[in-house]
Amino acid sequence: MSKLQVETISHTNNTTGMTIDSSGRVATPVKPSFFVTGFQSSTTDFTTGGGTSTVNGVTPSSYALAFNYHNIHHNIGSHFVNATGRFTCPIAGVYLVTAHVGMTASSNYFGLSLFVTSNATDNLADVTCWSDTSTDHQPHSLHAHVNATAGQQFLMAYKTGYTNPRNESANAPYSSFGATFLG
């Protein structure tokens, strides 16, 4: 049996792709990933910030795009563009995509959705959750494993015509959006 003992794995251009510490923990410092909280803006015009009206060839209808997030906690590789609310996959593979809204602006119905593939429908997205009419401000969370191609986009949106999520800067923890390349 062979044993490979290294501390760093690098590309031929010396870009470090992986390190292994003395405890055996593996770090991949350039793995595409982003996590943002507290969207400050939303619009039904998906062309905002230089985006297009479609995402992965689907034109969302009856949705508002969340963008201009208050806190960008990390954006490894700069593949998330805050002005458009979109993450563009730099490499093909499996991604974990998450979205959450913790408080809505009224007690009406609320719908949270992720547009992540070309199989989305214009009015239901790829993954959607709904609340009932309640003053309890029930949290909404979505998670998806997406086998994406390079150039595929992810965005978080909510249904218009119902209640809106809270978006003031002071309430930054009430919404989040993120994705991480798994491999």
C-alpha positions as CSV (number, residue, x, y, z in Angstrom):
1,M,0.0,0.0,0.0
2,S,1.3,3.5,-0.9
3,K,1.0,6.5,1.3
4,L,1.1,10.1,0.1
5,Q,2.4,12.5,2.7
6,V,2.1,16.2,1.8
7,E,1.0,19.4,3.5
8,T,0.1,21.3,0.4
9,I,-1.3,20.5,-3.1
10,S,-0.8,23.2,-5.7
11,H,-1.4,23.8,-9.3
12,T,1.8,24.1,-11.5
13,N,1.4,27.9,-11.3
14,N,1.8,27.6,-7.5
15,T,-1.9,28.4,-6.6
16,T,-2.6,26.4,-3.5
17,G,-5.6,24.2,-3.9
18,M,-5.5,22.2,-0.7
19,T,-3.6,22.1,2.6
20,I,-3.5,19.4,5.3
21,D,-2.6,20.4,8.8
22,S,-0.9,18.2,11.4
23,S,-4.3,17.0,12.7
24,G,-5.3,15.8,9.2
25,R,-7.8,18.7,8.6
26,V,-8.1,19.5,4.9
27,A,-8.6,23.1,3.8
28,T,-9.5,24.2,0.3
29,P,-9.0,28.0,0.4
30,V,-10.2,28.8,-3.2
31,K,-13.4,26.7,-3.2
32,P,-16.2,29.0,-4.7
33,S,-18.6,30.1,-1.9
34,F,-20.6,33.1,-0.8
35,F,-22.9,34.0,2.1
36,V,-24.8,37.3,2.4
37,T,-27.4,38.6,4.8
38,G,-30.0,41.4,5.0
39,F,-31.1,42.3,1.5
40,Q,-31.7,46.0,1.2
41,S,-33.4,46.1,-2.2
42,S,-35.9,44.2,-4.3
43,T,-37.4,44.6,-7.7
44,T,-39.5,42.8,-10.3
45,D,-37.1,44.1,-12.9
46,F,-34.5,41.3,-13.1
47,T,-32.3,43.4,-15.3
48,T,-31.2,45.5,-12.3
49,G,-27.5,46.0,-11.8
50,G,-26.7,44.8,-15.3
51,G,-28.5,41.4,-14.9
52,T,-30.7,39.9,-17.6
53,S,-34.5,39.4,-17.5
54,T,-33.9,35.6,-17.4
55,V,-32.0,33.3,-15.1
56,N,-30.8,30.0,-16.8
57,G,-33.2,30.7,-19.6
58,V,-36.2,31.1,-17.4
59,T,-38.1,34.5,-17.1
60,P,-39.5,34.7,-13.6
61,S,-43.1,36.0,-13.3
62,S,-44.8,37.4,-10.2
63,Y,-41.4,37.4,-8.4
64,A,-39.2,40.1,-6.8
65,L,-35.5,39.7,-7.0
66,A,-33.7,40.3,-3.7
67,F,-30.3,42.1,-4.1
68,N,-28.0,44.7,-2.6
69,Y,-27.4,42.7,0.6
70,H,-26.3,44.6,3.7
71,N,-23.6,42.1,4.8
72,I,-21.3,40.1,2.5
73,H,-19.8,37.7,5.0
74,H,-17.7,36.0,2.4
75,N,-17.5,35.9,-1.4
76,I,-14.7,33.5,-2.2
77,G,-13.8,34.0,-5.9
78,S,-16.1,37.0,-6.3
79,H,-18.7,35.0,-8.2
80,F,-21.6,36.6,-6.3
81,V,-22.5,40.1,-7.6
82,N,-24.4,42.1,-5.0
83,A,-25.8,44.6,-7.6
84,T,-27.6,41.8,-9.4
85,G,-28.3,39.4,-6.5
86,R,-26.8,36.6,-8.7
87,F,-24.2,33.9,-8.1
88,T,-22.6,32.6,-11.3
89,C,-21.0,29.1,-11.1
90,P,-17.4,29.3,-12.1
91,I,-16.9,25.6,-12.5
92,A,-19.2,22.6,-13.1
93,G,-20.1,20.4,-10.2
94,V,-22.4,20.0,-7.2
95,Y,-23.3,23.1,-5.2
96,L,-25.2,23.5,-1.9
97,V,-27.6,26.5,-2.2
98,T,-29.4,28.0,0.8
99,A,-31.9,30.8,1.4
100,H,-33.7,32.0,4.5
101,V,-36.1,34.7,5.5
102,G,-36.8,35.0,9.3
103,M,-39.4,37.8,9.4
104,T,-42.0,39.1,7.0
105,A,-43.4,42.6,6.7
106,S,-47.0,41.7,7.5
107,S,-49.2,38.7,8.3
108,N,-50.2,37.8,4.8
109,Y,-49.0,34.7,2.8
110,F,-45.3,34.7,1.9
111,G,-43.5,32.7,-0.7
112,L,-39.7,32.3,-0.9
113,S,-38.0,30.7,-3.9
114,L,-34.7,29.7,-5.5
115,F,-34.1,29.9,-9.2
116,V,-31.1,27.6,-9.8
117,T,-31.7,25.5,-13.0
118,S,-33.1,25.8,-16.5
119,N,-35.9,23.4,-15.3
120,A,-37.5,26.1,-13.1
121,T,-40.9,27.2,-14.0
122,D,-41.5,30.9,-14.4
123,N,-44.1,31.0,-11.5
124,L,-42.8,28.3,-9.1
125,A,-39.0,28.4,-9.5
126,D,-37.0,25.3,-8.7
127,V,-37.6,25.2,-4.9
128,T,-40.3,27.2,-3.2
129,C,-41.8,27.4,0.3
130,W,-45.0,29.1,1.5
131,S,-46.3,30.4,4.8
132,D,-49.8,30.6,6.0
133,T,-51.4,33.9,7.0
134,S,-50.1,34.4,10.5
135,T,-48.8,37.1,12.7
136,D,-46.2,34.6,14.0
137,H,-43.7,35.6,11.3
138,Q,-42.8,32.0,10.6
139,P,-39.2,31.5,9.3
140,H,-38.7,30.2,5.7
141,S,-35.7,28.1,4.7
142,L,-34.7,26.5,1.4
143,H,-31.9,24.2,0.6
144,A,-30.9,22.6,-2.8
145,H,-28.2,20.4,-4.1
146,V,-27.6,21.5,-7.7
147,N,-25.5,19.7,-10.2
148,A,-24.6,22.9,-12.1
149,T,-22.7,23.7,-15.3
150,A,-20.1,26.5,-15.5
151,G,-22.0,29.8,-16.0
152,Q,-25.2,28.6,-14.4
153,Q,-26.8,31.2,-12.0
154,F,-28.5,31.1,-8.6
155,L,-30.8,33.8,-7.2
156,M,-33.2,34.2,-4.3
157,A,-36.6,35.7,-5.0
158,Y,-40.0,36.1,-3.3
159,K,-43.5,36.0,-4.6
160,T,-45.0,39.5,-5.2
161,G,-48.6,40.2,-4.5
162,Y,-48.3,38.7,-1.0
163,T,-46.3,39.9,2.0
164,N,-42.7,41.1,1.7
165,P,-39.7,40.0,3.7
166,R,-38.2,42.5,6.1
167,N,-35.3,44.2,4.5
168,E,-34.1,47.1,6.6
169,S,-30.4,47.2,7.4
170,A,-31.1,46.9,11.1
171,N,-32.8,43.6,10.4
172,A,-29.9,42.1,8.5
173,P,-30.2,38.7,10.2
174,Y,-33.7,38.2,8.9
175,S,-32.6,37.1,5.5
176,S,-29.7,35.2,4.0
177,F,-28.6,33.6,0.8
178,G,-25.6,31.5,0.0
179,A,-23.9,28.8,-2.1
180,T,-20.9,26.6,-1.7
181,F,-19.2,24.4,-4.3
182,L,-19.1,20.8,-3.0
183,G,-17.2,19.1,-5.7
